[in-house]
Amino acid sequence: MKIRWNPIVKKDLQVTARSMRLSWGLFAYDLVLVLAFLLALAVIQGETYSYYSDRNIYSYLIDLFPVLAVAQVCIVALIAPIITASSISGEKERQTFDIMLTTCMSPFSIVLGKVVSAVIRILFFVAASMPIMALSFVVGGLAWSSLLYFVLTIILLSVLSGSIGIFCSSICRKSISAVVLSFVIYFVIYILTFVPMLLKILWTDGNTVGEAPLFLLVNPGVFFEEFFMQLMTGESAFGAEAGSNFTQGSVGFVTYRLAQGKVWMFLSAACILVLAFWFMIAAAWKVNPMNNMGGKKQSKKKTTQKAD
């Protein structure tokens, strides 16, 4: 049985595989992870040689996993929108965008193909880092399934970052403008989602946050904090604090219920997927030439009226 690949994915992967930029990118990616690993190992050795340390070095080596994982998350969050920000705008700059629209593919298939190709390229980087990541599992303490869960979270982050990049690429004519707009949306999602909670704290003099933390469900940074807390300690980052504050009325009822167990983590993953899907739908709507016919006709009328 022959697998039918999306033509966009097939073409992008072929172009990527023939370019030396992928090899140099993998080298730079692993180099950054090796530097993070050596720095974390130096800190661990300093902790084990401390006079007040009662742990051996093998128990500290487990901490290498969150250090390397956070480093990978930061790198992926930075490179994913850069990879996809030039997907549509680059086609416009090379004047191949109209040719791509003449194919039998739907606008959503084009957008989905661009996002999937970006996710696959990011998985190349993640696969290249597996030998370094495995060092924190060799000594035991963490199940190998944790590595699989981490890869799934990286895919989730890649889908969101790629959808943001493709959305910005669809509404911008220049790749540089699309990259800048991608990081502006990053700022809104990662930073401004804390604003409702901060305003609630200031309004009530720190007595309550109510349901304001619900805005953090779409924040990937909070999601990864919850993921690592569940993975390393088995507890929720919100659970203990929310449970002690709920009796004082400082946390809303819904927030308290979502902070129990792994409910917050799974709901946050679902919200992030919905947000990514919305960006892809918006990009497909913008790419669809039928939705831009009205604007083009109006611009042509204005130019003809000015000429008259």
Residue frames as qw, qx, qy, qz and C-alpha x, y, z in Angstrom:
[[0.000, 0.888, 0.461, 0.000, 0.00, 0.00, 0.00],
 [0.450, 0.314, 0.010, 0.836, 1.49, 3.30, -1.11],
 [0.222, -0.666, -0.434, 0.565, 1.27, 6.22, 1.30],
 [0.286, 0.751, 0.321, 0.502, 0.01, 9.42, -0.29],
 [0.429, -0.332, -0.228, 0.808, 2.13, 12.31, 0.94],
 [0.135, 0.918, 0.239, -0.287, 1.01, 15.88, 0.88],
 [0.687, 0.553, 0.090, 0.463, 2.83, 17.38, -2.15],
 [0.059, -0.917, 0.185, -0.348, 3.83, 20.44, -0.11],
 [0.720, -0.592, 0.361, -0.013, 5.43, 18.21, 2.56],
 [0.899, 0.137, 0.279, 0.308, 7.21, 16.11, -0.06],
 [0.487, 0.748, 0.015, 0.451, 8.59, 19.13, -1.90],
 [0.242, -0.890, 0.252, -0.293, 9.73, 20.98, 1.24],
 [0.815, -0.447, 0.362, 0.071, 11.45, 17.90, 2.67],
 [0.836, 0.336, 0.198, 0.386, 13.26, 17.24, -0.61],
 [0.262, 0.846, -0.098, 0.454, 14.50, 20.83, -0.76],
 [0.500, -0.786, 0.297, -0.207, 15.54, 20.70, 2.90],
 [0.921, -0.200, 0.288, 0.168, 17.39, 17.39, 2.51],
 [0.735, 0.470, 0.118, 0.474, 19.45, 18.76, -0.39],
 [0.033, 0.901, -0.127, 0.413, 20.48, 21.88, 1.51],
 [0.577, 0.154, -0.565, 0.570, 23.53, 22.13, 3.74],
 [0.253, -0.505, 0.206, -0.799, 21.61, 24.44, 6.06],
 [0.862, -0.362, -0.178, -0.307, 19.95, 21.42, 7.67],
 [0.841, 0.015, -0.371, 0.394, 23.32, 19.86, 8.50],
 [0.265, 0.339, -0.323, 0.843, 24.72, 23.08, 9.91],
 [0.510, -0.491, -0.005, -0.706, 21.49, 23.65, 11.81],
 [0.915, -0.282, -0.283, -0.051, 21.69, 20.20, 13.40],
 [0.662, 0.152, -0.377, 0.630, 25.31, 20.86, 14.32],
 [0.034, -0.427, 0.222, -0.876, 24.45, 24.20, 15.95],
 [0.721, -0.438, -0.164, -0.512, 21.45, 22.65, 17.73],
 [0.907, -0.200, -0.322, 0.182, 23.50, 19.84, 19.24],
 [0.468, 0.305, -0.331, 0.761, 26.31, 22.24, 20.10],
 [0.317, -0.517, 0.125, -0.785, 23.95, 24.38, 22.16],
 [0.871, -0.369, -0.164, -0.278, 22.62, 21.29, 23.94],
 [0.817, 0.049, -0.370, 0.440, 26.15, 20.04, 24.66],
 [0.172, 0.414, -0.301, 0.842, 27.06, 23.42, 26.16],
 [0.594, -0.477, 0.029, -0.647, 23.89, 23.33, 28.30],
 [0.936, -0.189, -0.296, 0.000, 24.74, 19.76, 29.35],
 [0.641, 0.184, -0.391, 0.635, 28.32, 20.65, 30.34],
 [0.108, -0.476, 0.222, -0.844, 27.16, 23.73, 32.24],
 [0.775, -0.413, -0.070, -0.473, 24.51, 21.73, 34.12],
 [0.908, -0.051, -0.353, 0.219, 27.06, 18.98, 34.85],
 [0.378, 0.351, -0.388, 0.764, 29.49, 21.52, 36.26],
 [0.424, -0.476, 0.151, -0.756, 26.75, 22.87, 38.56],
 [0.915, -0.259, -0.219, -0.219, 25.87, 19.33, 39.63],
 [0.760, 0.122, -0.423, 0.478, 29.49, 18.55, 40.48],
 [0.059, 0.431, -0.329, 0.838, 29.66, 21.74, 42.54],
 [0.676, -0.421, 0.005, -0.605, 26.52, 20.69, 44.42],
 [0.942, -0.136, -0.307, 0.014, 27.81, 17.19, 45.15],
 [0.618, 0.190, -0.406, 0.646, 31.11, 18.51, 46.49],
 [0.242, -0.659, 0.087, -0.707, 29.32, 20.96, 48.74],
 [0.069, 0.206, -0.805, 0.552, 29.71, 20.45, 52.48],
 [0.485, 0.080, 0.467, -0.735, 25.95, 20.57, 53.05],
 [0.653, 0.215, -0.475, -0.549, 25.04, 18.19, 50.20],
 [0.562, -0.194, 0.752, -0.285, 23.56, 14.86, 51.29],
 [0.849, 0.437, 0.182, -0.234, 22.88, 13.53, 47.77],
 [0.616, -0.230, 0.567, 0.496, 25.23, 11.64, 45.50],
 [0.069, 0.401, -0.431, -0.805, 25.99, 12.64, 41.93],
 [0.015, 0.181, 0.914, 0.363, 23.74, 9.92, 40.45],
 [0.041, 0.678, 0.685, -0.262, 20.62, 11.40, 41.98],
 [0.024, 0.689, -0.026, -0.724, 21.60, 14.82, 40.65],
 [0.141, -0.145, 0.724, 0.659, 22.06, 13.49, 37.11],
 [0.177, 0.569, 0.802, 0.050, 18.31, 13.06, 36.80],
 [0.042, 0.812, 0.224, -0.537, 18.06, 16.86, 36.87],
 [0.208, -0.281, 0.559, 0.752, 19.85, 16.95, 33.52],
 [0.207, 0.447, 0.816, 0.303, 16.61, 16.00, 31.78],
 [0.064, 0.885, 0.429, -0.169, 14.60, 19.16, 32.62],
 [0.221, -0.697, 0.241, 0.638, 17.65, 21.33, 31.90],
 [0.212, -0.107, 0.736, 0.634, 18.16, 19.87, 28.42],
 [0.158, 0.585, 0.784, 0.137, 14.41, 19.73, 27.81],
 [0.005, -0.877, -0.257, 0.405, 13.92, 23.41, 28.64],
 [0.198, -0.521, 0.460, 0.691, 16.84, 24.29, 26.37],
 [0.199, 0.181, 0.832, 0.486, 15.19, 22.37, 23.53],
 [0.091, 0.758, 0.636, -0.113, 11.82, 23.99, 24.19],
 [0.074, -0.808, 0.014, 0.585, 13.36, 27.46, 23.98],
 [0.185, -0.310, 0.651, 0.667, 15.21, 26.65, 20.75],
 [0.170, 0.390, 0.854, 0.299, 12.13, 25.11, 19.11],
 [0.047, 0.822, 0.480, -0.303, 9.96, 28.05, 20.16],
 [0.080, -0.724, 0.220, 0.649, 12.43, 30.39, 18.44],
 [0.120, -0.265, 0.743, 0.603, 13.13, 28.49, 15.22],
 [0.306, 0.425, 0.851, 0.028, 9.63, 27.17, 14.44],
 [0.284, 0.847, 0.317, -0.319, 8.07, 30.54, 13.50],
 [0.039, -0.690, 0.469, 0.550, 11.22, 31.47, 11.58],
 [0.287, -0.031, 0.892, 0.348, 10.91, 28.28, 9.52],
 [0.232, 0.574, 0.781, 0.088, 7.24, 28.85, 8.68],
 [0.042, 0.768, 0.188, -0.611, 7.21, 32.65, 8.52],
 [0.086, 0.513, -0.515, -0.681, 8.67, 32.53, 5.03],
 [0.430, 0.182, 0.880, 0.091, 6.42, 29.73, 3.79],
 [0.366, 0.754, 0.544, 0.033, 3.79, 31.87, 2.06],
 [0.027, 0.946, -0.080, -0.314, 5.56, 35.22, 1.98],
 [0.376, -0.451, 0.660, 0.469, 8.61, 33.53, 0.45],
 [0.465, 0.390, 0.746, 0.276, 6.41, 32.15, -2.32],
 [0.212, 0.927, 0.290, -0.107, 5.12, 35.68, -2.91],
 [0.190, -0.818, 0.354, 0.411, 8.65, 37.09, -3.03],
 [0.360, -0.217, 0.791, 0.444, 9.72, 34.41, -5.53],
 [0.498, 0.317, -0.204, -0.781, 6.51, 35.04, -7.51],
 [0.274, 0.041, -0.941, -0.196, 5.50, 31.38, -7.28],
 [0.284, 0.145, 0.676, -0.664, 2.49, 31.91, -5.03],
 [0.634, 0.345, -0.033, -0.692, -0.02, 32.16, -7.90],
 [0.518, 0.299, -0.764, -0.242, 1.39, 29.00, -9.46],
 [0.040, 0.037, -0.920, 0.388, 0.90, 27.15, -6.18],
 [0.447, 0.254, 0.442, -0.735, -2.74, 28.26, -6.08],
 [0.606, 0.343, -0.399, -0.597, -3.39, 26.82, -9.55],
 [0.172, 0.146, -0.974, 0.033, -2.84, 23.28, -8.24],
 [0.572, -0.372, -0.599, -0.419, -5.73, 21.03, -7.22],
 [0.422, -0.203, -0.685, 0.558, -4.83, 21.41, -3.53],
 [0.256, -0.854, -0.409, -0.193, -7.20, 23.31, -1.27],
 [0.052, 0.786, -0.287, 0.545, -5.92, 26.33, 0.70],
 [0.705, -0.587, 0.297, -0.267, -6.17, 24.39, 3.96],
 [0.974, 0.052, 0.071, 0.208, -4.14, 21.52, 2.45],
 [0.507, 0.647, -0.198, 0.534, -1.44, 24.02, 1.49],
 [0.283, -0.744, 0.329, -0.508, -1.36, 25.50, 4.98],
 [0.895, -0.358, 0.221, -0.148, -1.45, 22.07, 6.64],
 [0.899, 0.298, -0.068, 0.314, 1.36, 20.84, 4.40],
 [0.258, 0.719, -0.310, 0.566, 3.54, 23.80, 5.37],
 [0.544, -0.634, 0.342, -0.430, 2.88, 23.22, 9.07],
 [0.983, -0.124, 0.132, -0.015, 3.52, 19.46, 8.84],
 [0.748, 0.479, -0.187, 0.419, 6.78, 19.99, 6.96],
 [0.029, -0.737, 0.377, -0.561, 7.92, 22.40, 9.68],
 [0.781, -0.465, 0.286, -0.304, 7.02, 19.89, 12.40],
 [0.978, 0.127, 0.002, 0.164, 8.95, 17.13, 10.62],
 [0.495, 0.633, -0.295, 0.517, 12.01, 19.35, 10.25],
 [0.345, -0.683, 0.391, -0.512, 11.87, 20.17, 13.96],
 [0.946, -0.238, 0.171, -0.141, 11.63, 16.45, 14.72],
 [0.788, 0.441, -0.258, 0.345, 14.92, 16.04, 12.86],
 [0.067, 0.660, -0.444, 0.603, 16.52, 18.30, 15.47],
 [0.706, -0.456, 0.309, -0.445, 14.82, 16.47, 18.33],
 [0.997, 0.064, -0.038, 0.024, 15.94, 13.08, 16.99],
 [0.590, 0.548, -0.363, 0.469, 19.52, 14.36, 16.70],
 [0.173, -0.619, 0.449, -0.621, 19.43, 15.35, 20.37],
 [0.896, -0.297, -0.177, -0.280, 18.23, 11.96, 21.66],
 [0.787, 0.090, -0.451, 0.410, 21.73, 10.65, 22.53],
 [0.133, 0.351, -0.388, 0.842, 22.33, 13.71, 24.71],
 [0.599, -0.385, 0.029, -0.701, 18.89, 13.52, 26.27],
 [0.897, -0.130, -0.410, -0.099, 19.34, 9.80, 27.03],
 [0.418, 0.332, -0.611, 0.585, 22.25, 10.54, 29.36],
 [0.335, -0.316, 0.410, -0.787, 19.81, 11.56, 32.09],
 [0.879, -0.095, -0.062, -0.464, 17.96, 8.22, 31.75],
 [0.662, 0.325, -0.664, 0.126, 20.96, 5.89, 31.84],
 [0.091, 0.259, -0.739, 0.615, 21.40, 6.19, 35.61],
 [0.265, -0.449, -0.853, 0.020, 17.70, 5.40, 36.18],
 [0.038, -0.347, -0.433, 0.831, 15.08, 7.35, 38.06],
 [0.457, 0.428, -0.016, -0.779, 13.00, 8.30, 35.04],
 [0.720, 0.268, 0.640, -0.021, 10.98, 6.00, 32.81],
 [0.288, -0.063, 0.593, 0.749, 11.80, 5.89, 29.13],
 [0.128, 0.688, 0.686, 0.197, 8.17, 6.70, 28.46],
 [0.160, -0.821, -0.169, 0.521, 8.93, 10.20, 29.77],
 [0.244, -0.326, 0.498, 0.765, 11.09, 10.73, 26.71],
 [0.116, 0.402, 0.789, 0.449, 8.15, 9.81, 24.49],
 [0.086, -0.832, -0.514, 0.190, 5.88, 12.22, 26.37],
 [0.237, -0.655, 0.126, 0.706, 8.46, 14.96, 25.91],
 [0.204, -0.002, 0.671, 0.712, 8.56, 14.34, 22.15],
 [0.022, 0.647, 0.736, 0.198, 4.77, 14.64, 22.05],
 [0.165, -0.849, -0.266, 0.427, 4.92, 17.98, 23.87],
 [0.260, -0.409, 0.405, 0.775, 7.56, 19.18, 21.40],
 [0.143, 0.329, 0.765, 0.535, 5.23, 18.25, 18.55],
 [0.081, -0.810, -0.571, 0.110, 2.46, 20.22, 20.26],
 [0.223, -0.747, 0.036, 0.625, 4.70, 23.28, 20.58],
 [0.268, -0.144, 0.617, 0.726, 5.85, 22.89, 16.97],
 [0.115, 0.571, 0.749, 0.314, 2.27, 22.79, 15.69],
 [0.118, -0.887, -0.351, 0.275, 1.38, 25.97, 17.58],
 [0.273, -0.638, 0.268, 0.668, 4.55, 27.83, 16.60],
 [0.280, 0.047, 0.722, 0.631, 4.28, 26.65, 13.00],
 [0.097, 0.710, 0.678, 0.164, 0.64, 27.69, 12.73],
 [0.154, -0.869, -0.134, 0.452, 1.49, 31.14, 14.09],
 [0.297, -0.427, 0.488, 0.701, 4.30, 31.47, 11.56],
 [0.223, 0.287, 0.778, 0.512, 2.15, 30.35, 8.63],
 [0.020, 0.836, 0.539, -0.104, -0.64, 32.72, 9.68],
 [0.175, -0.806, 0.096, 0.558, 1.75, 35.68, 9.79],
 [0.314, -0.197, 0.664, 0.650, 3.27, 34.58, 6.48],
 [0.230, 0.530, 0.766, 0.282, -0.17, 34.57, 4.86],
 [0.001, -0.927, -0.363, 0.093, -0.97, 38.17, 5.82],
 [0.249, -0.798, 0.271, 0.477, 2.49, 39.67, 5.22],
 [0.715, 0.691, -0.094, -0.045, 4.21, 40.25, 1.91],
 [0.319, 0.688, -0.595, 0.265, 7.74, 40.16, 3.31],
 [0.789, -0.134, -0.576, 0.169, 9.32, 37.35, 5.31],
 [0.292, 0.151, -0.477, 0.815, 10.93, 39.79, 7.74],
 [0.418, -0.277, 0.060, -0.863, 7.56, 41.32, 8.53],
 [0.828, -0.213, -0.420, -0.306, 6.09, 37.86, 9.09],
 [0.644, -0.005, -0.598, 0.477, 8.88, 36.94, 11.53],
 [0.019, 0.193, -0.349, 0.917, 8.41, 40.18, 13.49],
 [0.618, -0.253, -0.123, -0.735, 4.63, 39.69, 13.63],
 [0.793, -0.122, -0.596, -0.011, 5.14, 36.09, 14.81],
 [0.457, -0.020, -0.582, 0.672, 7.13, 37.24, 17.80],
 [0.276, -0.230, 0.124, -0.925, 4.53, 39.93, 18.53],
 [0.788, -0.241, -0.333, -0.458, 1.90, 37.18, 18.76],
 [0.684, -0.011, -0.625, 0.375, 4.37, 35.24, 20.92],
 [0.095, 0.178, -0.421, 0.884, 4.51, 38.20, 23.28],
 [0.573, -0.251, -0.073, -0.777, 0.71, 38.28, 23.50],
 [0.861, -0.158, -0.443, -0.196, 0.43, 34.54, 24.23],
 [0.706, -0.001, -0.536, 0.463, 3.41, 34.13, 26.55],
 [0.235, 0.045, -0.376, 0.895, 3.34, 37.45, 28.45],
 [0.323, -0.204, -0.038, -0.923, -0.01, 39.20, 28.16],
 [0.663, -0.318, -0.622, -0.271, -1.94, 36.13, 29.33],
 [0.480, -0.229, -0.611, 0.586, -0.56, 36.90, 32.80],
 [0.025, -0.264, 0.035, -0.964, -2.08, 40.39, 32.75],
 [0.585, -0.488, -0.361, -0.538, -5.64, 39.40, 33.90],
 [0.767, -0.373, -0.463, 0.241, -4.21, 37.60, 36.92],
 [0.431, 0.003, -0.250, 0.867, -1.90, 40.48, 37.80],
 [0.208, -0.381, -0.140, -0.890, -4.73, 42.99, 37.47],
 [0.700, -0.488, -0.444, -0.273, -6.93, 40.84, 39.68],
 [0.687, -0.250, -0.422, 0.536, -4.19, 40.68, 42.30],
 [0.202, 0.125, -0.112, 0.965, -3.73, 44.45, 42.23],
 [0.389, -0.447, -0.319, -0.740, -7.48, 45.07, 42.33],
 [0.778, -0.508, -0.321, -0.186, -7.97, 42.89, 45.39],
 [0.212, -0.808, 0.483, -0.264, -4.66, 43.79, 47.09],
 [0.251, 0.401, -0.879, 0.060, -3.39, 40.25, 46.63],
 [0.544, -0.113, 0.624, -0.549, -6.34, 38.59, 48.35],
 [0.748, 0.292, 0.577, -0.145, -7.73, 36.69, 45.37],
 [0.065, -0.310, 0.650, 0.691, -7.02, 35.80, 41.74],
 [0.682, 0.338, 0.228, -0.607, -10.44, 34.34, 41.01],
 [0.851, 0.305, 0.422, 0.064, -10.71, 32.64, 37.64],
 [0.232, 0.892, -0.292, -0.257, -8.03, 34.83, 36.01],
 [0.358, -0.462, 0.776, 0.237, -5.51, 31.92, 35.78],
 [0.734, 0.381, 0.559, -0.061, -7.79, 30.32, 33.18],
 [0.442, 0.862, -0.161, -0.187, -6.22, 32.64, 30.58],
 [0.182, -0.653, 0.724, 0.127, -2.97, 30.72, 31.16],
 [0.822, 0.126, 0.549, -0.086, -4.46, 27.59, 29.59],
 [0.719, 0.681, 0.092, 0.100, -3.27, 28.80, 26.17],
 [0.049, -0.889, 0.456, -0.008, 0.19, 29.73, 27.48],
 [0.884, 0.244, -0.388, 0.088, 2.75, 27.11, 26.32],
 [0.213, 0.518, -0.611, 0.560, 5.22, 28.24, 28.98],
 [0.562, -0.307, 0.459, -0.616, 2.77, 27.44, 31.78],
 [0.949, 0.111, -0.118, -0.272, 1.92, 24.16, 30.06],
 [0.704, 0.377, -0.531, 0.283, 5.56, 23.06, 30.06],
 [0.123, -0.463, 0.598, -0.642, 5.96, 24.10, 33.68],
 [0.796, -0.148, 0.272, -0.520, 3.02, 21.88, 34.57],
 [0.905, 0.284, -0.305, -0.082, 4.40, 19.07, 32.39],
 [0.460, 0.444, -0.637, 0.430, 7.80, 19.04, 34.08],
 [0.381, -0.376, 0.528, -0.659, 6.22, 19.27, 37.53],
 [0.911, -0.010, 0.095, -0.402, 4.03, 16.25, 36.80],
 [0.831, 0.381, -0.398, 0.079, 6.95, 14.36, 35.30],
 [0.357, 0.452, -0.621, 0.531, 9.53, 15.03, 38.00],
 [0.155, -0.189, 0.649, -0.720, 7.40, 15.19, 41.14],
 [0.155, -0.348, -0.915, -0.132, 4.01, 13.76, 40.17],
 [0.048, -0.647, -0.535, 0.541, 2.28, 16.89, 41.51],
 [0.297, 0.792, 0.395, 0.358, 0.59, 19.82, 39.85],
 [0.354, 0.180, -0.137, 0.907, 2.23, 23.23, 39.82],
 [0.319, -0.425, -0.102, -0.841, -1.16, 24.68, 40.75],
 [0.660, -0.353, -0.647, -0.148, -2.47, 21.89, 42.97],
 [0.535, -0.301, -0.551, 0.565, -0.81, 22.52, 46.33],
 [0.092, -0.046, -0.125, 0.987, -1.05, 26.30, 46.18],
 [0.410, -0.262, -0.398, -0.778, -4.59, 26.29, 44.85],
 [0.610, -0.378, -0.696, -0.032, -5.69, 23.74, 47.45],
 [0.413, -0.316, -0.495, 0.696, -4.41, 25.84, 50.35],
 [0.016, 0.083, -0.006, -0.996, -5.77, 29.10, 48.99],
 [0.300, -0.345, -0.673, -0.581, -9.16, 27.84, 47.93],
 [0.397, -0.551, -0.691, 0.248, -10.41, 27.66, 51.50],
 [0.208, -0.464, -0.198, 0.838, -9.60, 31.36, 51.83],
 [0.419, 0.780, 0.426, -0.185, -11.57, 32.18, 48.68],
 [0.094, -0.721, 0.355, 0.588, -8.55, 33.43, 46.76],
 [0.031, -0.175, 0.837, 0.517, -8.86, 30.91, 43.90],
 [0.632, 0.101, -0.135, -0.757, -11.97, 30.39, 41.84],
 [0.808, -0.053, 0.510, -0.289, -13.91, 27.15, 41.95],
 [0.857, 0.511, -0.026, -0.057, -13.17, 26.21, 38.32],
 [0.308, 0.746, -0.554, 0.206, -9.46, 26.96, 38.70],
 [0.463, -0.453, 0.688, -0.328, -9.32, 24.83, 41.83],
 [0.894, 0.141, 0.371, -0.207, -11.00, 21.87, 40.11],
 [0.740, 0.644, -0.187, 0.046, -8.71, 22.08, 37.07],
 [0.047, 0.749, -0.612, 0.249, -5.66, 22.14, 39.35],
 [0.774, -0.294, 0.509, -0.236, -6.39, 18.64, 40.62],
 [0.835, 0.051, 0.514, 0.191, -4.21, 15.88, 39.21],
 [0.384, -0.110, 0.544, 0.738, -3.34, 16.18, 35.50],
 [0.316, 0.748, 0.580, -0.066, -6.54, 17.91, 34.44],
 [0.029, 0.890, -0.085, -0.448, -4.84, 21.28, 33.87],
 [0.283, -0.432, 0.680, 0.520, -2.09, 19.77, 31.71],
 [0.335, 0.288, 0.841, 0.313, -4.45, 17.89, 29.38],
 [0.201, 0.851, 0.460, -0.154, -6.92, 20.78, 29.13],
 [0.095, -0.807, 0.255, 0.524, -4.09, 23.19, 28.39],
 [0.319, -0.167, 0.782, 0.509, -2.83, 20.88, 25.62],
 [0.300, 0.581, 0.745, 0.136, -6.33, 20.81, 24.13],
 [0.071, 0.921, 0.193, -0.331, -6.60, 24.62, 24.26],
 [0.211, -0.612, 0.500, 0.575, -3.21, 25.00, 22.58],
 [0.336, 0.135, 0.837, 0.411, -4.28, 22.62, 19.79],
 [0.224, 0.785, 0.575, -0.050, -7.53, 24.55, 19.28],
 [0.051, -0.875, 0.091, 0.472, -5.57, 27.81, 19.10],
 [0.283, -0.350, 0.695, 0.561, -3.17, 26.31, 16.55],
 [0.321, 0.421, 0.812, 0.246, -6.09, 25.01, 14.49],
 [0.139, 0.891, 0.340, -0.266, -7.66, 28.48, 14.54],
 [0.129, -0.717, 0.382, 0.568, -4.44, 30.04, 13.21],
 [0.305, -0.050, 0.826, 0.471, -4.33, 27.45, 10.41],
 [0.271, 0.666, 0.694, 0.042, -7.95, 28.11, 9.45],
 [0.037, 0.909, 0.074, -0.409, -7.30, 31.86, 9.43],
 [0.220, -0.511, 0.600, 0.574, -4.21, 31.34, 7.26],
 [0.326, 0.245, 0.850, 0.334, -6.18, 29.11, 4.86],
 [0.205, 0.831, 0.491, -0.161, -8.92, 31.76, 4.62],
 [0.047, -0.845, 0.198, 0.495, -6.31, 34.40, 3.82],
 [0.299, -0.284, 0.757, 0.507, -4.57, 32.19, 1.25],
 [0.428, 0.505, 0.747, 0.062, -7.83, 31.42, -0.54],
 [0.172, 0.018, 0.323, 0.930, -7.89, 33.73, -3.58],
 [0.159, -0.597, -0.668, -0.415, -11.72, 33.82, -3.59],
 [0.388, -0.750, -0.428, 0.322, -11.69, 35.72, -0.31],
 [0.334, -0.480, 0.108, 0.804, -9.44, 38.42, -1.75],
 [0.295, 0.423, 0.614, 0.597, -11.36, 39.00, -4.98],
 [0.090, -0.895, -0.436, -0.041, -13.56, 41.66, -3.40],
 [0.393, -0.768, 0.073, 0.500, -10.62, 43.66, -2.13],
 [0.444, -0.101, 0.530, 0.715, -8.85, 43.44, -5.49],
 [0.186, 0.640, 0.611, 0.428, -11.95, 44.61, -7.35],
 [0.204, -0.931, -0.263, 0.148, -12.38, 47.57, -5.01],
 [0.448, -0.579, 0.270, 0.625, -8.72, 48.55, -5.39],
 [0.381, 0.195, 0.614, 0.663, -9.04, 48.35, -9.17],
 [0.041, 0.827, 0.520, 0.209, -12.15, 50.56, -9.08],
 [0.331, -0.864, -0.060, 0.376, -10.33, 53.12, -6.95],
 [0.459, -0.319, 0.445, 0.700, -7.37, 53.19, -9.34],
 [0.269, 0.450, 0.647, 0.554, -9.64, 53.60, -12.37],
 [0.106, -0.910, -0.400, 0.003, -11.58, 56.40, -10.65],
 [0.393, -0.726, 0.142, 0.546, -8.35, 58.19, -9.81],
 [0.432, -0.016, 0.578, 0.693, -7.18, 57.76, -13.41],
 [0.145, 0.696, 0.601, 0.366, -10.45, 59.25, -14.69]]
